[in-house]
């Protein structure tokens, strides 16, 4: 199931992605201590592996015991009739070298050797056993290269209880048809609900290529789309610090300072102030984050129910819209966080919001009742719900309108 989709501007992705470095032993130990790699129950395969390790250890101990017994018997009087037989057993066990059974050796026994040792070729092209392999390898390497004209899509999805971000490349095949193929996946820890692309340079330089992900958890993860095989996000906004166990097996959750306390339903990146990200949550709060410091700068509590959507004005970058399940839309200026803002009442839950890129005073809202309504901010009243009707209403669908977006190239088309 695809939950959210984000388009990347053409040319922002690296032509050849970087392969992530494997985590160090210390980092893995830290993850284990934090519980990030624990899943509560041991899987069947893990249990089988554990049994195998126990069996191997038992066999090794039995062999060691046999060797010790043989040596002890061999130390007896030479007049013993069985001494030569015991010595033979001891010598045989010593040849097995059970003390170093599990140690890696530089040289291994060649079961199917021709007696001349391994044969190495200067290149795979000269190896008769690798014919045709390089063709597939070259195709894979070619698919990893993102061309400047390629379009890139990031899909947040859940399939068979696996949550991931799927990066797709959309290329023009040259005959008028589009060829869409998967580029790489990013596994995320929780069920994703929303995404927002951003180019804030978290790792230095002028621009980056990142995706922010809101999920059923209170934390907002930010992933680098130019790195494949990642284990951890580049940054995390908010989230749980630790879980403290209390009496009667009850757990007390402690959140990071400024964190949401429930699922994150909406995200909006500010294109002008590139280090700013807005978030909407089931905890009824709207937050404004500084991505570079990973800190929450502003928290607004002007809604009485879950906040589903947030959107920055394209022309007035400090103006932020928020839509809620309390059947209201609120517009606030981030420079004056204490101001109550401007409010509109609607007939149903707000699903999504979008500013008109061709007009600084117009926006649309899609609602749970299947309609899309347009509004003019010049008619708003401060601090109270407005009784003014929307500029227009479109009965778009029979069920909830999950998303709405304007055409950035053609005015008045959404």
C-alpha positions as CSV (number, residue, x, y, z in Angstrom):
1,X,0.0,0.0,0.0
2,X,1.4,3.4,-1.0
3,X,0.7,6.0,1.7
4,X,2.4,9.1,0.4
5,X,4.3,10.3,-2.7
6,X,6.9,13.0,-3.1
7,X,8.4,14.2,-6.4
8,X,12.1,15.3,-6.5
9,X,13.1,18.3,-8.7
10,X,15.0,17.2,-11.7
11,X,18.8,17.2,-11.4
12,X,19.0,17.3,-7.5
13,X,19.9,13.6,-7.1
14,X,23.5,12.4,-7.4
15,X,24.1,10.6,-10.6
16,X,25.8,7.7,-8.7
17,X,24.6,7.2,-5.1
18,X,27.0,6.6,-2.3
19,X,27.0,3.2,-0.5
20,X,26.6,3.7,3.2
21,X,29.4,2.5,5.5
22,X,28.6,-0.4,7.8
23,X,28.0,0.6,11.4
24,X,31.0,0.0,13.7
25,X,31.0,-2.4,16.6
26,X,30.5,0.4,19.0
27,X,27.5,1.7,17.1
28,X,25.9,-1.7,16.9
29,X,26.4,-2.1,20.7
30,X,24.8,1.3,21.2
31,X,21.8,0.2,19.1
32,X,21.4,-2.9,21.1
33,X,21.5,-1.0,24.3
34,X,18.9,1.4,23.1
35,X,16.7,-1.4,22.0
36,X,16.6,-0.3,18.4
37,X,17.5,-3.8,17.2
38,X,15.3,-5.7,19.6
39,X,12.0,-7.2,18.4
40,X,10.8,-8.7,21.7
41,X,10.6,-12.3,20.5
42,X,13.2,-14.6,19.1
43,X,12.3,-15.8,15.6
44,X,12.4,-19.4,14.6
45,X,15.5,-19.1,12.5
46,X,17.3,-17.4,15.4
47,X,16.3,-20.2,17.7
48,X,17.6,-22.7,15.2
49,X,20.9,-20.9,14.9
50,X,21.1,-20.9,18.7
51,X,20.6,-24.6,18.8
52,X,23.2,-25.1,16.2
53,X,25.8,-23.1,18.2
54,X,25.0,-25.1,21.3
55,X,25.3,-28.4,19.5
56,X,28.7,-27.4,18.1
57,X,29.9,-26.3,21.5
58,X,28.8,-29.7,23.0
59,X,30.6,-31.6,20.2
60,X,33.8,-29.5,20.8
61,X,33.7,-30.2,24.6
62,X,33.2,-33.9,24.0
63,X,36.2,-34.0,21.7
64,X,38.3,-32.2,24.2
65,X,37.3,-34.5,26.9
66,X,38.1,-37.5,24.7
67,X,41.6,-36.1,24.0
68,X,42.2,-35.5,27.7
69,X,41.2,-39.1,28.5
70,X,43.4,-40.5,25.8
71,X,46.4,-38.5,27.0
72,X,45.7,-39.7,30.6
73,X,45.5,-43.3,29.5
74,X,48.7,-42.9,27.4
75,X,50.6,-41.7,30.5
76,X,50.0,-45.0,32.2
77,X,52.6,-47.7,32.3
78,X,54.1,-48.8,29.1
79,X,53.6,-52.4,30.2
80,X,49.9,-51.9,29.7
81,X,48.8,-54.1,26.7
82,X,46.5,-51.4,25.4
83,X,49.0,-48.5,25.6
84,X,50.0,-48.6,22.0
85,X,46.3,-48.5,21.0
86,X,45.6,-45.5,23.3
87,X,48.7,-43.7,22.0
88,X,47.3,-44.2,18.5
89,X,44.0,-42.6,19.5
90,X,45.7,-39.7,21.2
91,X,47.9,-39.0,18.1
92,X,44.8,-39.1,15.9
93,X,42.9,-36.6,18.0
94,X,45.9,-34.3,18.1
95,X,46.0,-34.4,14.3
96,X,42.4,-33.1,14.3
97,X,43.7,-30.1,16.3
98,X,40.3,-29.5,18.0
99,X,41.6,-26.6,20.1
100,X,41.8,-24.6,16.9
101,X,38.8,-26.1,15.1
102,X,36.9,-22.8,14.8
103,X,39.9,-20.6,14.0
104,X,40.1,-19.2,10.5
105,X,43.1,-20.2,8.5
106,X,44.8,-18.5,5.6
107,X,44.9,-21.8,3.7
108,X,41.9,-24.0,3.3
109,X,41.7,-27.6,2.1
110,X,40.9,-27.7,-1.6
111,X,38.3,-30.5,-2.0
112,X,38.1,-30.2,-5.8
113,X,41.6,-29.0,-6.6
114,X,43.6,-30.0,-9.6
115,X,46.7,-30.0,-7.5
116,X,48.0,-26.8,-9.1
117,X,46.3,-24.5,-6.6
118,X,43.9,-21.7,-7.5
119,X,44.1,-20.1,-11.0
120,X,43.6,-16.4,-11.1
121,X,42.8,-14.4,-14.2
122,X,43.7,-10.7,-14.9
123,X,40.0,-9.9,-15.6
124,X,36.7,-11.6,-15.5
125,X,36.5,-11.6,-19.3
126,X,39.2,-14.2,-19.4
127,X,37.6,-16.5,-16.8
128,X,35.6,-19.2,-18.6
129,X,33.4,-19.7,-15.5
130,X,32.2,-16.1,-15.4
131,X,31.0,-15.7,-19.0
132,X,27.8,-13.6,-19.1
133,X,28.0,-12.4,-15.5
134,X,29.4,-9.0,-16.3
135,X,26.4,-8.2,-18.5
136,X,24.0,-8.3,-15.6
137,X,26.4,-6.4,-13.4
138,X,26.8,-3.7,-16.0
139,X,23.0,-3.4,-16.4
140,X,22.7,-3.0,-12.6
141,X,25.3,-0.3,-12.5
142,X,23.6,1.5,-15.4
143,X,20.3,1.4,-13.6
144,X,21.9,3.0,-10.5
145,X,23.0,6.0,-12.6
146,X,20.4,8.8,-12.4
147,X,20.5,11.1,-15.5
148,X,19.8,14.8,-15.2
149,X,16.6,14.5,-17.2
150,X,15.3,11.6,-15.1
151,X,12.4,12.2,-12.8
152,X,12.6,10.7,-9.3
153,X,9.7,9.7,-7.1
154,X,9.7,8.7,-3.4
155,X,6.8,6.5,-2.3
156,X,6.2,5.8,1.4
157,X,4.7,2.3,1.5
158,X,3.8,-0.7,3.6
159,X,3.8,-4.2,2.3
160,X,3.7,-7.4,4.3
161,X,4.3,-5.5,7.5
162,X,7.5,-4.0,6.0
163,X,7.6,-0.2,6.0
164,X,9.9,1.5,3.5
165,X,10.6,4.4,1.2
166,X,10.8,3.3,-2.4
167,X,12.9,5.5,-4.7
168,X,11.7,5.2,-8.3
169,X,13.3,6.6,-11.4
170,X,11.1,7.7,-14.3
171,X,12.9,8.0,-17.6
172,X,11.9,8.8,-21.1
173,X,12.5,5.7,-23.3
174,X,12.8,7.9,-26.4
175,X,9.6,6.5,-28.1
176,X,7.2,8.7,-26.1
177,X,6.7,6.1,-23.4
178,X,7.9,6.4,-19.8
179,X,10.0,3.7,-18.2
180,X,9.6,3.5,-14.4
181,X,11.9,1.2,-12.4
182,X,12.9,1.0,-8.7
183,X,16.3,2.5,-7.8
184,X,16.7,1.6,-4.1
185,X,14.7,1.2,-0.9
186,X,15.0,2.7,2.6
187,X,13.6,0.6,5.4
188,X,11.9,2.7,8.1
189,X,11.0,1.6,11.6
190,X,7.3,2.7,11.8
191,X,4.3,2.9,9.5
192,X,4.8,6.0,7.3
193,X,2.0,8.6,7.0
194,X,3.5,11.6,5.2
195,X,6.7,12.8,3.5
196,X,8.3,16.1,2.5
197,X,11.3,16.6,0.3
198,X,13.9,19.2,1.3
199,X,17.4,20.3,0.2
200,X,18.7,21.8,3.4
201,X,22.4,20.9,3.5
202,X,22.5,18.8,6.7
203,X,26.0,17.5,5.8
204,X,27.6,20.7,4.5
205,X,27.7,22.1,1.0
206,X,25.2,24.3,-0.7
207,X,22.3,21.8,-1.1
208,X,21.3,18.3,-0.1
209,X,18.8,15.7,-1.2
210,X,16.7,14.6,1.8
211,X,13.3,13.3,2.6
212,X,11.5,13.9,5.9
213,X,9.1,11.2,7.0
214,X,6.2,11.4,9.5
215,X,4.9,8.1,10.9
216,X,2.8,6.5,13.6
217,X,5.6,7.4,16.0
218,X,6.2,10.9,17.3
219,X,9.6,11.2,15.8
220,X,10.3,12.7,12.4
221,X,13.1,11.0,10.5
222,X,15.2,12.7,7.8
223,X,16.9,10.4,5.3
224,X,19.6,11.1,2.7
225,X,18.3,10.1,-0.7
226,X,21.8,10.1,-2.2
227,X,22.9,7.2,0.1
228,X,21.9,3.6,-0.4
229,X,21.9,0.7,2.2
230,X,21.4,3.1,5.1
231,X,20.8,1.8,8.6
232,X,20.0,5.1,10.4
233,X,18.5,8.4,9.3
234,X,20.6,11.5,9.0
235,X,18.6,13.4,11.6
236,X,15.6,12.7,13.9
237,X,13.3,15.5,15.1
238,X,11.7,14.7,18.5
239,X,10.8,11.2,19.5
240,X,11.2,9.0,22.6
241,X,14.3,9.4,24.8
242,X,13.8,6.2,26.8
243,X,11.2,4.0,28.3
244,X,11.3,3.7,32.1
245,X,9.8,0.6,33.6
246,X,7.5,1.2,36.6
247,X,5.7,-1.1,38.9
248,X,3.3,-3.7,37.6
249,X,5.1,-3.9,34.3
250,X,3.9,-0.5,33.3
251,X,6.1,1.7,31.2
252,X,6.6,5.5,31.4
253,X,7.5,7.1,28.1
254,X,9.9,10.0,28.1
255,X,10.0,12.3,25.0
256,X,12.7,14.5,23.7
257,X,12.3,18.2,24.5
258,X,9.8,19.8,22.1
259,X,8.7,16.5,20.6
260,X,5.3,15.5,19.4
261,X,3.6,13.0,21.6
262,X,1.6,11.2,19.0
263,X,1.7,10.3,15.3
264,X,2.9,12.9,12.8
265,X,0.2,13.4,10.1
266,X,1.5,16.2,8.0
267,X,4.8,17.9,7.0
268,X,5.7,21.0,5.1
269,X,9.2,22.3,4.1
270,X,9.8,26.0,3.7
271,X,11.5,26.6,0.4
272,X,12.7,30.1,1.3
273,X,13.9,29.4,4.8
274,X,15.4,26.0,3.9
275,X,16.2,25.0,7.4
276,X,12.6,25.2,8.5
277,X,10.1,22.3,8.6
278,X,6.5,22.4,9.9
279,X,4.7,19.4,11.3
280,X,1.1,18.5,12.2
281,X,0.2,15.8,14.6
282,X,-2.5,13.8,16.3
283,X,-1.5,15.5,19.5
284,X,-3.4,18.6,18.2
285,X,-0.2,20.6,17.9
286,X,1.6,22.3,15.1
287,X,5.3,22.6,15.4
288,X,8.0,24.5,13.5
289,X,11.5,22.9,13.5
290,X,15.0,24.0,12.8
291,X,16.4,21.1,10.9
292,X,20.0,22.0,11.3
293,X,19.8,22.1,15.1
294,X,17.1,19.4,15.3
295,X,15.2,21.6,17.7
296,X,11.5,22.7,17.9
297,X,11.4,26.5,17.8
298,X,7.6,27.1,17.9
299,X,4.7,25.0,19.2
300,X,1.1,26.1,18.5
301,X,-2.0,24.6,20.1
302,X,-4.8,26.4,18.3
303,X,-6.8,23.3,17.3
304,X,-9.0,21.1,19.4
305,X,-8.6,17.9,17.4
306,X,-6.0,16.1,15.3
307,X,-4.1,18.3,12.9
308,X,-3.9,16.6,9.5
309,X,-2.2,19.1,7.1
310,X,0.2,22.1,7.1
311,X,1.2,24.3,4.1
312,X,3.6,27.3,3.7
313,X,2.6,30.2,1.5
314,X,4.7,30.4,-1.6
315,X,4.9,34.2,-1.7
316,X,4.8,35.0,2.0
317,X,7.2,32.4,3.4
318,X,6.3,33.1,7.1
319,X,2.6,32.4,6.6
320,X,1.5,28.9,7.6
321,X,-1.9,27.2,7.1
322,X,-3.1,24.3,9.3
323,X,-6.2,22.1,8.8
324,X,-7.7,19.9,11.5
325,X,-10.4,17.3,12.3
326,X,-12.1,20.1,14.4
327,X,-13.5,21.4,11.0
328,X,-11.3,24.5,11.0
329,X,-8.5,26.0,9.0
330,X,-6.1,28.4,10.7
331,X,-3.6,30.8,9.1
332,X,-0.8,32.1,11.3
333,X,2.3,34.3,10.9
334,X,5.4,32.4,12.3
335,X,6.9,35.7,13.2
336,X,4.1,36.4,15.7
337,X,3.5,33.0,17.3
338,X,1.3,34.5,20.1
339,X,-1.2,35.9,17.6
340,X,-4.4,33.8,17.5
341,X,-4.3,33.8,13.7
342,X,-7.2,33.8,11.2
343,X,-9.7,31.0,11.2
344,X,-12.2,29.5,8.7
345,X,-14.9,26.9,9.6
346,X,-15.6,24.0,7.2
347,X,-18.2,21.3,7.1
348,X,-15.9,18.3,7.5
349,X,-12.5,17.1,8.5
350,X,-9.7,18.8,6.6
351,X,-7.6,16.2,4.7
352,X,-5.1,18.4,2.9
353,X,-4.2,22.1,2.0
354,X,-2.5,23.7,-0.9
355,X,-1.6,27.3,-1.6
356,X,-2.1,28.7,-5.1
357,X,1.4,29.1,-6.5
358,X,0.1,31.8,-8.9
359,X,-1.6,33.9,-6.2
360,X,-0.4,34.9,-2.7
361,X,-3.9,35.2,-1.3
362,X,-5.7,32.0,-2.4
363,X,-5.6,28.4,-1.2
364,X,-7.7,25.3,-1.4
365,X,-8.7,22.6,1.1
366,X,-9.8,19.1,0.4
367,X,-12.3,17.7,2.9
368,X,-13.5,14.3,4.2
369,X,-16.9,14.8,2.7
370,X,-15.5,14.6,-0.9
371,X,-15.4,18.3,-1.7
372,X,-12.6,20.7,-2.5
373,X,-13.1,24.3,-1.4
374,X,-11.3,27.5,-2.4
375,X,-10.6,30.4,0.0
376,X,-9.4,34.0,-0.2
377,X,-7.4,35.1,2.8
378,X,-8.5,38.7,2.3
379,X,-11.9,37.8,3.7
380,X,-10.6,36.2,6.9
381,X,-11.3,37.5,10.4
382,X,-8.8,37.3,13.2
383,X,-9.2,35.1,16.2
384,X,-12.7,33.7,15.5
385,X,-14.4,31.4,13.0
386,X,-15.5,33.1,9.9
387,X,-19.1,32.7,8.7
388,X,-18.0,33.7,5.2
389,X,-18.5,31.1,2.5
390,X,-15.6,29.8,0.4
391,X,-14.9,31.3,-2.9
392,X,-16.0,28.1,-4.6
393,X,-16.8,24.5,-3.9
394,X,-16.1,21.5,-6.1
395,X,-17.9,18.2,-5.4
396,X,-14.9,16.2,-6.5
397,X,-15.4,12.7,-5.1
398,X,-18.0,10.5,-3.3
399,X,-15.6,9.8,-0.5
400,X,-12.8,11.7,1.3
401,X,-10.4,13.7,-0.9
402,X,-7.0,12.6,0.5
403,X,-4.8,15.1,-1.4
404,X,-5.0,18.1,-3.6
405,X,-2.3,20.0,-5.5
406,X,-2.0,22.9,-8.0
407,X,-0.4,22.7,-11.4
408,X,2.7,24.8,-11.0
409,X,2.8,25.7,-14.7
410,X,-0.8,26.4,-15.5
411,X,-2.8,28.9,-13.4
412,X,-6.2,28.0,-12.0
413,X,-5.6,24.2,-12.4
414,X,-5.5,21.9,-9.4
